[in-house]
């Protein structure tokens, strides 16, 4: 399926930010400065499974760190038409949450 146009901007501008965030996570984990990692699930804005894989790889030696998957919602959105394309349903969020578990993230929480 075709990704929404907003994904083009995110792939261009978001990739360096995500890479920097992962690098910061890798640096902070050995210092014991991370209690949880939160991922807001915005459908189509990034490669959801690859993102979860990357986070799982970072957390594999840190089972005490909680992984929170937060399903984005449309409350307070300026334009419902623009946002609706990116709202994952509860089933989609559950599927990504289950995928996170399969990637080794056992200490995790789903926020619907």
C-alpha positions as CSV (number, residue, x, y, z in Angstrom):
1,X,0.0,0.0,0.0
2,X,1.1,3.6,-0.6
3,X,2.4,5.5,2.4
4,X,0.9,8.8,3.2
5,X,2.7,11.9,1.9
6,X,3.8,12.9,5.4
7,X,6.0,9.8,5.5
8,X,8.2,11.4,2.8
9,X,9.0,14.3,5.1
10,X,9.5,12.0,8.1
11,X,11.9,9.7,6.1
12,X,14.0,12.7,5.1
13,X,14.0,14.6,8.4
14,X,13.2,11.9,10.9
15,X,15.9,9.4,10.0
16,X,18.8,11.4,11.4
17,X,16.8,12.2,14.5
18,X,16.0,8.6,15.1
19,X,19.6,7.6,14.5
20,X,20.7,10.2,17.0
21,X,18.1,9.0,19.5
22,X,19.3,5.4,19.2
23,X,22.9,6.5,19.7
24,X,21.9,8.4,22.8
25,X,20.1,5.4,24.1
26,X,23.1,3.2,23.5
27,X,25.3,5.7,25.5
28,X,22.9,6.1,28.4
29,X,22.0,2.4,28.9
30,X,25.4,1.4,30.4
31,X,25.2,4.3,32.7
32,X,21.9,3.1,34.2
33,X,20.1,6.3,33.2
34,X,17.2,4.7,31.3
35,X,14.1,3.5,33.1
36,X,11.9,3.2,30.0
37,X,11.8,3.7,26.3
38,X,8.6,5.0,24.8
39,X,7.6,4.6,21.2
40,X,4.5,6.5,19.9
41,X,3.0,4.3,17.2
42,X,2.0,6.6,14.3
43,X,1.0,4.4,11.4
44,X,3.0,5.0,8.2
45,X,5.3,7.6,9.6
46,X,8.2,5.3,10.0
47,X,9.0,1.6,9.5
48,X,7.3,0.3,12.7
49,X,8.8,-3.1,12.7
50,X,12.4,-2.0,11.9
51,X,12.1,0.6,14.6
52,X,11.0,-2.0,17.2
53,X,13.9,-4.3,16.0
54,X,16.4,-1.5,16.6
55,X,15.0,-0.7,20.0
56,X,15.0,-4.4,20.9
57,X,18.6,-4.7,19.9
58,X,19.5,-1.8,22.1
59,X,17.6,-3.2,25.1
60,X,18.7,-6.9,24.8
61,X,21.2,-6.6,27.7
62,X,18.9,-4.4,29.8
63,X,15.8,-6.4,30.6
64,X,15.0,-4.1,33.5
65,X,14.2,-1.2,31.0
66,X,10.5,-1.0,30.2
67,X,9.4,-0.6,26.6
68,X,6.2,1.3,26.2
69,X,4.3,1.2,23.0
70,X,1.8,4.1,22.9
71,X,-0.9,4.2,20.2
72,X,-1.4,7.7,18.9
73,X,-4.9,9.1,19.0
74,X,-6.6,12.0,17.2
75,X,-7.7,13.9,20.3
76,X,-6.7,17.6,19.9
77,X,-5.7,17.1,16.3
78,X,-6.1,20.2,14.1
79,X,-7.3,18.3,11.0
80,X,-9.1,14.9,11.5
81,X,-8.7,14.1,7.8
82,X,-4.9,14.4,8.0
83,X,-4.6,12.5,11.2
84,X,-6.9,9.6,10.5
85,X,-4.4,8.1,8.0
86,X,-1.9,7.6,10.8
87,X,-4.2,6.3,13.5
88,X,-3.5,2.6,14.2
89,X,-6.4,0.6,15.4
90,X,-6.2,-1.3,18.7
91,X,-5.6,-4.6,16.7
92,X,-2.7,-3.0,14.8
93,X,-1.2,-1.7,18.1
94,X,-1.6,-5.2,19.7
95,X,0.1,-6.8,16.7
96,X,3.1,-4.4,16.9
97,X,3.2,-5.0,20.7
98,X,3.2,-8.8,20.1
99,X,6.0,-8.3,17.5
100,X,8.0,-6.4,20.1
101,X,7.7,-9.5,22.4
102,X,8.9,-11.7,19.6
103,X,11.9,-9.5,19.2
104,X,12.9,-10.1,22.8
105,X,11.2,-7.2,24.5
106,X,9.6,-9.0,27.5
107,X,9.3,-6.0,29.9
108,X,6.8,-4.0,27.9
109,X,3.5,-2.2,28.2
110,X,0.9,-1.3,25.6
111,X,-1.0,2.0,26.0
112,X,-4.1,2.1,23.8
